Amino acid sequence: MKKITVMGLGYIGLPTAITLAGAGFEVWGFDVSEKVISTLRAGKIHIVEPGLQEAFNKAVAGGHLHFSSELAPSDVFYISVPTPFYQDESGAHKADLRYVESAGRMIGKVMSADSLVILESTVPPRTTEMLARVLEEESGLPADSLHVAHCPERVIPGNMMYELKNNDRIIGARTPEAAHMAEEIYSRVLEKGICRITDDVTAEMCKLTENTFRDVNIAYANELSVICDKMGINVFELIRLANCHPRVNILNPGVGVGGHCIAVDPWFIYEQFPEEAKVIHASRLRNENKPRFVAGKVLGAMKKVSDTVLVLGLSYKPDVDDLRESPSIELCRLLQEKGVKVIACEPFAPAGEVSGIPNLPFDDAMAQADFIVVTLGHSLFRDNMDRIREKPYFDCVGMMV
């Protein structure tokens, strides 16, 4: 395996490419965005992740990391493209697999019979099987002879560079040869984690199961917050006390659930098993409706609708720049629909406008705010809690407790 091509240089693909190059592989990063390629060629990364720029600099200096917007033959192809969902005419959530299929068709045109194709994108069950058929159509090679594996990423923004090397890797291979080839790669990358071999469908379901587990547990916390509000109980104090039990570990509630994984992956299960996935569906609805509950609480607490509301945090989790499926942005939209003047402070996004919301530096935002909504515990906000307390506020995440 002399050459590895990573397709899609976003939140997962770029750290993966850098980590593979750091392990000594010859890596080519491919992306259809010329802006992304030109930025990387200029020596800059385009996402925020601790330690990523330093690892990038080292990989480039070592001569193992290259970038191109033209796909060429390779020994190994990684697919790390987005897999969002969309709502059809009936309102049902469906997986959008166009990017996976497009990547497969591009690979099929340049792959050889010995190439290994690794799908890292999170996908519904049997997507890897679909990918094999697409590769067969484009390459002319029999699908059952192609080396295809699903190895879902299992990292969290803010700690990627550690988890890429230390989390166990699931290798869901369609052939024994693909399993062996994939294991050989990951074994060179992993420091503490180990490779766990299974079939492709089980690997697909494993990733969905992990994120759905998180979604269901967050839904319980969010539901508790709604119930406690009606009872006049501080939900954060309640959870702290309940967690003193040795077999209880309730998560803290928030404004909702965001990110490209937890807010999306449960729909991939429900799409195929709507009659069976009742708890999964109820949890997803609870989390999706939490911004509306928070909006109602904010409107009720404001002195007048003409007040300027400052939302502290627009990303989906503290101290990252990932805005995908952000419940804070949904909260802003709901308040704007009620005629509220909304401003935001998201220190990990450019100043200006984010999804139709004015994004201001912290000092400017605080000067304009009449009412504050704390939606994230960014370090900047934690360092300024005394200043936040000087104005009326609603705390969604328990930062001010």
Solvent accessible surface area in square Angstrom, and as a share of the most:
residue,aa,sasa,rsa
1,M,70,0.31
2,K,173,0.73
3,K,47,0.20
4,I,0,0.00
5,T,5,0.03
6,V,0,0.00
7,M,3,0.01
8,G,12,0.12
9,L,1,0.01
10,G,30,0.29
11,Y,45,0.17
12,I,36,0.18
13,G,0,0.00
14,L,0,0.00
15,P,1,0.01
16,T,6,0.04
17,A,0,0.00
18,I,3,0.01
19,T,8,0.04
20,L,4,0.02
21,A,2,0.02
22,G,64,0.62
23,A,29,0.23
24,G,36,0.34
25,F,8,0.03
26,E,61,0.27
27,V,0,0.00
28,W,88,0.31
29,G,0,0.00
30,F,9,0.04
31,D,20,0.10
32,V,116,0.66
33,S,39,0.25
34,E,111,0.50
35,K,162,0.69
36,V,26,0.15
37,I,1,0.00
38,S,66,0.43
39,T,37,0.22
40,L,3,0.02
41,R,156,0.57
42,A,79,0.61
43,G,29,0.28
44,K,130,0.55
45,I,30,0.15
46,H,69,0.31
47,I,14,0.07
48,V,63,0.36
49,E,12,0.05
50,P,82,0.51
51,G,39,0.38
52,L,0,0.00
53,Q,51,0.23
54,E,115,0.51
55,A,28,0.22
56,F,2,0.01
57,N,73,0.37
58,K,162,0.69
59,A,7,0.05
60,V,65,0.37
61,A,92,0.71
62,G,46,0.44
63,G,40,0.39
64,H,65,0.29
65,L,8,0.04
66,H,53,0.23
67,F,13,0.06
68,S,20,0.13
69,S,34,0.22
70,E,140,0.63
71,L,30,0.15
72,A,44,0.34
73,P,90,0.56
74,S,13,0.08
75,D,55,0.28
76,V,0,0.00
77,F,0,0.00
78,Y,0,0.00
79,I,0,0.00
80,S,14,0.09
81,V,26,0.15
82,P,68,0.43
83,T,2,0.01
84,P,37,0.23
85,F,46,0.19
86,Y,109,0.41
87,Q,109,0.49
88,D,47,0.25
89,E,189,0.85
90,S,98,0.63
91,G,35,0.33
92,A,41,0.32
93,H,25,0.11
94,K,63,0.26
95,A,14,0.11
96,D,13,0.07
97,L,45,0.22
98,R,165,0.60
99,Y,95,0.36
100,V,0,0.00
101,E,60,0.27
102,S,57,0.37
103,A,4,0.03
104,G,0,0.00
105,R,71,0.26
106,M,61,0.27
107,I,0,0.00
108,G,3,0.03
109,K,140,0.59
110,V,41,0.23
111,M,20,0.09
112,S,61,0.39
113,A,57,0.44
114,D,109,0.57
115,S,2,0.01
116,L,0,0.00
117,V,0,0.00
118,I,0,0.00
119,L,0,0.00
120,E,1,0.00
121,S,8,0.05
122,T,10,0.06
123,V,0,0.00
124,P,6,0.04
125,P,15,0.09
126,R,142,0.52
127,T,4,0.02
128,T,0,0.00
129,E,55,0.25
130,M,34,0.15
131,L,0,0.00
132,A,0,0.00
133,R,115,0.42
134,V,6,0.03
135,L,0,0.00
136,E,65,0.29
137,E,113,0.51
138,E,52,0.23
139,S,32,0.21
140,G,65,0.63
141,L,46,0.23
142,P,74,0.47
143,A,20,0.15
144,D,116,0.60
145,S,57,0.37
146,L,2,0.01
147,H,28,0.12
148,V,0,0.00
149,A,0,0.00
150,H,0,0.00
151,C,0,0.00
152,P,1,0.01
153,E,8,0.04
154,R,65,0.24
155,V,21,0.12
156,I,69,0.35
157,P,18,0.11
158,G,30,0.29
159,N,65,0.34
160,M,2,0.01
161,M,33,0.15
162,Y,109,0.41
163,E,29,0.13
164,L,8,0.04
165,K,67,0.28
166,N,20,0.10
167,N,40,0.20
168,D,37,0.19
169,R,8,0.03
170,I,15,0.08
171,I,0,0.00
172,G,0,0.00
173,A,13,0.10
174,R,87,0.32
175,T,22,0.13
176,P,111,0.70
177,E,92,0.41
178,A,0,0.00
179,A,13,0.10
180,H,120,0.53
181,M,34,0.15
182,A,0,0.00
183,E,65,0.29
184,E,85,0.38
185,I,0,0.00
186,Y,7,0.03
187,S,65,0.42
188,R,131,0.48
189,V,14,0.08
190,L,22,0.11
191,E,122,0.55
192,K,149,0.63
193,G,9,0.09
194,I,92,0.47
195,C,24,0.15
196,R,122,0.44
197,I,87,0.44
198,T,43,0.25
199,D,67,0.35
200,D,12,0.06
201,V,39,0.23
202,T,67,0.39
203,A,0,0.00
204,E,0,0.00
205,M,67,0.30
206,C,38,0.23
207,K,8,0.03
208,L,0,0.00
209,T,71,0.42
210,E,51,0.23
211,N,17,0.09
212,T,8,0.05
213,F,133,0.55
214,R,100,0.36
215,D,1,0.00
216,V,44,0.25
217,N,51,0.26
218,I,24,0.12
219,A,6,0.05
220,Y,118,0.45
221,A,0,0.00
222,N,0,0.00
223,E,69,0.31
224,L,26,0.13
225,S,12,0.08
226,V,18,0.11
227,I,81,0.41
228,C,3,0.02
229,D,57,0.29
230,K,166,0.70
231,M,129,0.58
232,G,72,0.69
233,I,71,0.36
234,N,77,0.40
235,V,13,0.08
236,F,32,0.13
237,E,67,0.30
238,L,61,0.30
239,I,3,0.02
240,R,139,0.51
241,L,95,0.47
242,A,33,0.26
243,N,50,0.26
244,C,96,0.58
245,H,83,0.37
246,P,116,0.73
247,R,196,0.71
248,V,54,0.31
249,N,122,0.63
250,I,28,0.14
251,L,49,0.25
252,N,92,0.47
253,P,6,0.04
254,G,11,0.11
255,V,7,0.04
256,G,14,0.13
257,V,17,0.09
258,G,5,0.04
259,G,1,0.01
260,H,33,0.15
261,C,35,0.21
262,I,27,0.14
263,A,5,0.04
264,V,1,0.00
265,D,1,0.01
266,P,1,0.00
267,W,6,0.02
268,F,1,0.00
269,I,10,0.05
270,Y,50,0.19
271,E,53,0.24
272,Q,75,0.34
273,F,90,0.37
274,P,57,0.36
275,E,127,0.57
276,E,127,0.57
277,A,7,0.06
278,K,121,0.51
279,V,103,0.59
280,I,33,0.17
281,H,49,0.22
282,A,60,0.46
283,S,10,0.06
284,R,5,0.02
285,L,73,0.36
286,R,66,0.24
287,N,2,0.01
288,E,69,0.31
289,N,77,0.40
290,K,7,0.03
291,P,4,0.02
292,R,144,0.53
293,F,51,0.21
294,V,2,0.01
295,A,6,0.05
296,G,42,0.41
297,K,66,0.28
298,V,0,0.00
299,L,55,0.27
300,G,69,0.66
301,A,54,0.42
302,M,19,0.08
303,K,177,0.75
304,K,122,0.52
305,V,84,0.48
306,S,85,0.55
307,D,10,0.05
308,T,13,0.08
309,V,0,0.00
310,L,0,0.00
311,V,0,0.00
312,L,0,0.00
313,G,0,0.00
314,L,0,0.00
315,S,0,0.00
316,Y,44,0.17
317,K,43,0.18
318,P,61,0.38
319,D,52,0.27
320,V,3,0.02
321,D,22,0.11
322,D,1,0.01
323,L,52,0.26
324,R,85,0.31
325,E,82,0.37
326,S,9,0.06
327,P,11,0.07
328,S,1,0.01
329,I,32,0.16
330,E,56,0.25
331,L,0,0.00
332,C,0,0.00
333,R,103,0.38
334,L,10,0.05
335,L,0,0.00
336,Q,67,0.30
337,E,113,0.51
338,K,130,0.55
339,G,58,0.56
340,V,6,0.03
341,K,118,0.50
342,V,6,0.03
343,I,3,0.02
344,A,0,0.00
345,C,1,0.01
346,E,2,0.01
347,P,59,0.37
348,F,63,0.26
349,A,15,0.11
350,P,112,0.71
351,A,75,0.58
352,G,45,0.43
353,E,129,0.58
354,V,13,0.07
355,S,81,0.53
356,G,42,0.41
357,I,2,0.01
358,P,52,0.32
359,N,3,0.02
360,L,40,0.20
361,P,72,0.45
362,F,15,0.06
363,D,87,0.45
364,D,73,0.38
365,A,0,0.00
366,M,10,0.04
367,A,84,0.65
368,Q,86,0.38
369,A,4,0.03
370,D,66,0.34
371,F,9,0.04
372,I,0,0.00
373,V,0,0.00
374,V,0,0.00
375,T,1,0.01
376,L,13,0.06
377,G,7,0.07
378,H,0,0.00
379,S,56,0.36
380,L,65,0.32
381,F,0,0.00
382,R,121,0.44
383,D,117,0.61
384,N,29,0.15
385,M,52,0.23
386,D,106,0.55
387,R,91,0.33
388,I,0,0.00
389,R,107,0.39
390,E,139,0.62
391,K,57,0.24
392,P,63,0.40
393,Y,78,0.30
394,F,50,0.21
395,D,25,0.13
396,C,9,0.05
397,V,33,0.19
398,G,18,0.17
399,M,7,0.03
400,M,12,0.05
401,V,116,0.67
